[in-house]
Amino acid sequence: MKPDALILSVLEMLKERGLKLFYASLVLLVIADIFVEKTHGAFTGHTWLGFYAFYGFVSCVLIIVISKALGKLFLFKKEDFYD
């Protein structure tokens, strides 16, 4: 089998199964969070189930929203800017 064909077959497999594997890994991480002792935290949120998953998701969304807003404010130019 040629290396290109192997790479393409792996990519096809990931395309079909990758999203399912990704979601399964997220569920397993939240389930694993149940078994971690969380008695000492800087604040009460550290002891909640799935806190770090939620915190990471919200942080990622905020980074995207803020960067898009900054891009529109400072990077985009009017259509006739160079005329």
C-alpha positions as CSV (number, residue, x, y, z in Angstrom):
1,M,0.0,0.0,0.0
2,K,1.4,3.4,-1.0
3,P,1.9,5.9,1.8
4,D,-0.5,8.3,0.2
5,A,-3.2,5.7,0.2
6,L,-2.5,4.8,3.8
7,I,-2.8,8.5,4.9
8,L,-6.1,8.9,2.9
9,S,-7.5,5.7,4.5
10,V,-6.6,6.9,8.0
11,L,-8.2,10.3,7.3
12,E,-11.4,8.7,6.0
13,M,-11.5,6.6,9.2
14,L,-11.0,9.7,11.4
15,K,-13.7,11.5,9.4
16,E,-16.2,8.8,10.1
17,R,-15.2,7.8,13.7
18,G,-13.3,10.8,14.9
19,L,-16.2,12.9,16.1
20,K,-17.6,9.9,18.0
21,L,-14.2,9.3,19.6
22,F,-13.9,12.9,20.5
23,Y,-17.3,13.0,22.3
24,A,-16.6,9.7,24.0
25,S,-13.3,11.0,25.4
26,L,-15.1,14.1,26.7
27,V,-17.7,12.0,28.5
28,L,-15.0,9.8,29.9
29,L,-13.1,12.8,31.3
30,V,-16.2,14.1,33.0
31,I,-16.8,10.6,34.5
32,A,-13.2,10.5,35.6
33,D,-13.8,13.8,37.4
34,I,-16.2,12.0,39.7
35,F,-13.4,9.9,41.2
36,V,-11.0,12.8,41.8
37,E,-11.0,14.1,45.4
38,K,-12.0,17.8,45.4
39,T,-12.1,18.8,49.0
40,H,-9.6,21.7,48.8
41,G,-10.2,24.4,46.3
42,A,-9.5,28.1,46.0
43,F,-13.3,28.7,45.8
44,T,-16.4,26.5,45.8
45,G,-16.5,26.2,42.0
46,H,-13.4,23.9,42.1
47,T,-15.4,21.2,43.9
48,W,-18.3,21.1,41.3
49,L,-18.6,18.2,38.9
50,G,-17.4,19.1,35.4
51,F,-16.2,22.6,36.5
52,Y,-13.0,22.5,34.5
53,A,-14.7,21.3,31.4
54,F,-17.3,24.1,31.6
55,Y,-14.6,26.6,32.5
56,G,-12.5,25.6,29.5
57,F,-15.5,25.7,27.1
58,V,-16.6,29.2,28.3
59,S,-13.0,30.4,28.1
60,C,-12.6,29.1,24.5
61,V,-15.9,30.7,23.4
62,L,-14.8,34.1,25.0
63,I,-11.5,34.0,23.3
64,I,-13.2,33.5,19.9
65,V,-15.8,36.2,20.4
66,I,-13.3,38.7,21.7
67,S,-10.8,38.0,18.9
68,K,-13.5,38.4,16.3
69,A,-14.6,41.7,17.8
70,L,-11.0,43.0,17.9
71,G,-10.5,41.9,14.4
72,K,-13.5,43.8,13.2
73,L,-12.5,46.9,15.1
74,F,-8.8,47.0,14.1
75,L,-8.1,44.8,11.1
76,F,-11.0,45.1,8.7
77,K,-10.9,48.1,6.4
78,K,-13.7,49.6,4.3
79,E,-14.2,48.2,0.8
80,D,-12.9,51.4,-0.8
81,F,-10.0,51.8,1.6
82,Y,-7.3,51.5,-1.1
83,D,-9.1,53.6,-3.7
